[in-house]
Amino acid sequence: MKNKKVSLLKWRPEESEYIEISWPEVHKTLGIDQTKWLLSQPQNVCQLVLERNGMFCSLVAEFYDEQALTVYHLMWAK
């Protein structure tokens, strides 16, 4: 399976050399249960990735396992 990306959060970073993830904002937006589930997955199944595209940053979940992606969508369908 090719990796599948699920966009979780998008923001415009401050003018700084470093990009910081606001974990309180992630928990507020996704919920603690979803965040914990994503972080508990083995790295060969799913990883959280920080992407920078132009002026915006995104936190995405990359899935490398079709079954894990299906479970994710069943648990947190939007």
Sequence and secondary structure as in RCSB ss.txt:
>XXXX:A:sequence
MKNKKVSLLKWRPEESEYIEISWPEVHKTLGIDQTKWLLSQPQNVCQLVLERNGMFCSLVAEFYDEQALTVYHLM
WAK
>XXXX:A:secstr
   EEEEEEEE   SSSS    HHHHHHHH HHHHHHHHHS TTTEEEEEEEETTEEEEEEEE  HHHHHHHHHH
S  
